[in-house]
Amino acid sequence: MFERPASGDAAVLVQLDFGEGDYAERLEEFRLLVGSAGAAPKAEIRGKRRAPDAATYAGKGKVQEIKEALTAADADIVIFNHQLSAAQQRNLERELSCRVIDRNALILDIFALRARSHEGKLQVELAQLEHLATRLVRGWTHLERQKGGIGLRGPGEKQLETDRRLLGKRVAFLKDKLKTLERQRSVRRRARDRNDVLAVSLVGYTNAGKSTLFNALTKAGTYAADQLFATLDTTSRRLYLPEIGGQIVISDTVGFIRDLPHSLVAAFHATLEETANADLLLHVVDSASPDRDQQVDAVNGVLKEIGAADVPQIIVWNKIDATAASAGAERDEYGKISRVRVSARTGEGLGLLRSALAEIASPDRSEPDIEVSVE
C-alpha cells in the first residue's frame, strides 16, 4: 500500500536552500528523520534556489547531479526534505528511474513504524491513504488496463477507477471507526471532568524528552529513545500529589515537528483533541538545542492548528544537565509559574515541577511552595 524505505535502503538526500534562515538545523533534522525510517544515507545533494521548479522541484541541472550521485553511490531511493506535488514526484521518478519520496511520505512512514495501538494504526493508515489518493497515477501502468477475463467482464471500468472507489470506501470506514473511538474518549473525558481531576498534557517538539519526563513523573515505563517520534500513541497515567492529597491525570503525546503534514494533523485529530481539552500543557523544550526557539514556534503553530492555542502552558526547560544550568522556577508578572528548569534524565528540578502542578491543581492555596530562582 505504501512505499516504505526498507531497512538499509541506500538513499540520496536532497535539501535545497530557499533562504529560510535555518538551513543547517533543517538538514540535521532531515538526517535524523531518514535514520528513523531505517534508510542509509549515501549522498547529500544541496543547492540554492529562489523558488521550486514547477516540473521537477530541483531543476534540470540539479536533477542531473542527483542522477550522477545515484549511480556513484549505487543508491535505491531519493528522499527530498520538501513537499513534492504528485506531478513533480512522477517527473522525478521518470528522470531518475528510481523511487522518489518527499518529506511528508517520510514522516508518514516513520509514524507507520511507530504506531502500536489499534487507534494509532488506524490513524496512520488514514493519513497514508489520503496521501496516496492524490498519487494513484504515479507509475502504476497496470491501472490503465481494462478489466477482462472470465468473471471480470462488465461495464469496462478501469482498474484505476476501481482502486479509487475501493480506496474511498476504506477511507470512509476508517473515519467512521475513528469517530467511534473519539466518542468513547469523550465519554471518559466527561467522567473525568465530573470528578474535577486536573488534566495535564505533555507537548513539545519531537525528541525534546517528553516521554523521559513522563516516565520520571509517573514511573510509567513508556518507551523513550533518542530518536524522532519515539512515542506515537497517547498514554495517560494518574499522578498523586501529596501537597493536595489527590491525583491529576497526565498524558504523554506525539511530538510535533516543523512542517508537520496536514494529513497527519487531520488523521490524529481525535488523539490531539486530548491536548486541546487539557486544563494545562507542559510544553517540554530541549534547552540544549540551538534550534529551540524555532522548535517552540513550530509546536505553538501546531497547537493553534488543533485549537489548543489558548490552553495555559508551563514551559519545561528540559535537559539542563547538558547546559550546566541550575534547576529553578520562574513566574510571570501575575505571579503564576511560567517556566521550570529540569533534567528529566537525572531528576533534577522534578520536585519543583510537581510543586508547580500542585499549585495549579489547588489554585486557592494561600502560600506557594515554589522558591523562584534568579538566572
C-alpha positions, 0 to 999 in steps of 0.5 A: 500500500505504501512505499516504505524505505526498507531497512538499509535502503541506500538513499540520496538526500536532497535539501535545497536552500530557499533562504529560510534562515535555518538551513543547517538545523533543517538538514540535521533534522532531515538526517535524523528523520531518514535514520528513523525510517531505517534508510542509509544515507549515501549522498547529500545533494544541496543547492540554492534556489529562489523558488521550486521548479514547477516540473521537477522541484530541483531543476534540470541541472540539479536533477542531473547531479542527483542522477550522477550521485545515484549511480556513484553511490549505487543508491535505491531511493531519493528522499527530498526534505520538501513537499513534492506535488504528485506531478513533480514526484512522477517527473522525478521518478521518470528522470531518475528511474528510481523511487522518489519520496518527499518529506511528508511520505517520510514522516508518514512512514516513520509514524507507520513504524511507530504506531502500536495501538489499534487507534494509532494504526488506524490513524496512520493508515488514514493519513497514508491513504489520503496521501496516496489518493492524490498519487494513484497515477504515479507509475502504476501502468497496470491501472490503465488496463481494462478489466477482462477475463472470465468473471471480470467482464462488465461495464469496462471500468478501469482498474484505476477507477476501481482502486479509487472507489475501493480506496474511498470506501476504506477511507470512509470506514476508517473515519467512521471507526475513528469517530467511534473511538473519539466518542468513547474518549469523550465519554471518559473525558466527561467522567473525568471532568465530573470528578474535577481531576486536573488534566495535564498534557505533555507537548513539545517538539519531537525528541525534546524528552517528553516521554523521559519526563513522563516516565520520571513523573509517573514511573510509567515505563513508556518507551523513550529513545533518542530518536524522532517520534519515539512515542506515537500513541497517547498514554495517560497515567494518574499522578498523586500529589501529596501537597493536595492529597489527590491525583491529576491525570497526565498524558504523554503525546506525539511530538510535533515537528516543523512542517508537520503534514496536514494529513497527519494533523487531520488523521490524529485529530481525535488523539490531539483533541486530548491536548486541546481539552487539557486544563494545562500543557507542559510544553517540554523544550530541549534547552540544549538545542540551538534550534529551540526557539524555532522548535517552540514556534513550530509546536505553538503553530501546531497547537493553534492548528488543533485549537489548543492555542489558548490552553495555559502552558508551563514551559519545561526547560528540559535537559539542563544537565547538558547546559550546566544550568541550575534547576529553578522556577520562574513566574510571570508578572501575575505571579503564576509559574511560567517556566521550570528548569529540569533534567528529566534524565537525572531528576533534577528540578522534578520536585519543583515541577510537581510543586508547580502542578500542585499549585495549579491543581489547588489554585486557592492555596494561600502560600506557594511552595515554589522558591523562584530562582534568579538566572 
